[in-house]
Amino acid sequence: MRDDPFKQNTANQLRIKSWIEDIGIGVILEEDFGKYVVDIYIPDLLLGIEIDGPYHLKKRDQVRDEYLKDSFGIDIWRIPDKDIRVSYRDELTGLIMDRVKEME
C-alpha cells in the first residue's frame, strides 16, 4: 500500500471494495506495482480495477495497463467513475465471479 498521507481512498473505491468483500474475495486498495499504483487489487484473481475519473488519458493508460500485464501478470479492468452506482453492483460482482470460475 502506498504510504502517502495526502492520498485518501475515494467513496467509489470503498464502495467497490465492499462489494467484492461481500462476495468473499479479498481486496487491497492502492497497491504498488513498480512505478504504478492500482486503485483496487484482487490478488487471488491477478486483477486490478481502475476507477477512471475525468483526468485519465487513454493512450497513457494503455501503456500502463500493458506494463502491469507484461511485468506482473495483472489484468486491468477500467470503470468510469460516473458508472459506479448501486445498480452496477450485480454486474460487477457477476463479472468477478465469472473470473473466479475461469481461474479454477
BELKA-V921174 format. One record per backbone hydrogen bond with DSSP energy under -1.0 kcal/mol. NH is the residue of the N-H (numbers start at 1). CO is the residue of the C=O. E is the energy in kcal/mol with one decimal. If there is no record, write none. Layout:
BEGIN
nh=NH co=CO e=E
nh=NH co=CO e=E
END
This chain:
BEGIN
nh=2 co=30 e=-1.5
nh=4 co=2 e=-1.2
nh=7 co=4 e=-1.2
nh=14 co=10 e=-2.2
nh=15 co=11 e=-2.2
nh=16 co=12 e=-2.5
nh=17 co=13 e=-2.6
nh=18 co=14 e=-2.2
nh=19 co=15 e=-2.2
nh=20 co=16 e=-2.4
nh=21 co=17 e=-2.6
nh=22 co=18 e=-2.2
nh=24 co=21 e=-1.9
nh=25 co=20 e=-1.6
nh=28 co=41 e=-2.9
nh=30 co=39 e=-2.5
nh=31 co=38 e=-1.7
nh=33 co=36 e=-3.3
nh=36 co=33 e=-2.1
nh=38 co=31 e=-3.0
nh=40 co=49 e=-1.7
nh=41 co=28 e=-3.2
nh=42 co=47 e=-3.3
nh=45 co=42 e=-1.3
nh=46 co=43 e=-1.1
nh=47 co=42 e=-1.7
nh=48 co=75 e=-3.3
nh=49 co=40 e=-3.1
nh=50 co=77 e=-3.0
nh=52 co=79 e=-2.4
nh=56 co=53 e=-1.2
nh=61 co=57 e=-3.0
nh=62 co=58 e=-2.3
nh=63 co=59 e=-1.8
nh=64 co=60 e=-2.3
nh=65 co=61 e=-3.0
nh=66 co=62 e=-2.3
nh=67 co=63 e=-2.1
nh=68 co=64 e=-2.3
nh=69 co=65 e=-2.1
nh=70 co=66 e=-3.0
nh=71 co=67 e=-2.9
nh=72 co=68 e=-1.7
nh=73 co=69 e=-1.4
nh=74 co=68 e=-1.7
nh=75 co=46 e=-2.3
nh=77 co=48 e=-3.0
nh=79 co=50 e=-2.9
nh=81 co=52 e=-3.0
nh=83 co=80 e=-2.1
nh=84 co=81 e=-1.4
nh=85 co=83 e=-1.2
nh=88 co=85 e=-2.3
nh=89 co=86 e=-1.4
nh=92 co=88 e=-2.5
nh=93 co=89 e=-2.9
nh=94 co=90 e=-2.1
nh=95 co=91 e=-2.1
nh=96 co=92 e=-2.3
nh=97 co=93 e=-2.3
nh=98 co=94 e=-2.1
nh=99 co=95 e=-1.9
nh=100 co=96 e=-2.1
nh=101 co=97 e=-2.2
nh=102 co=98 e=-2.1
nh=103 co=99 e=-1.6
END
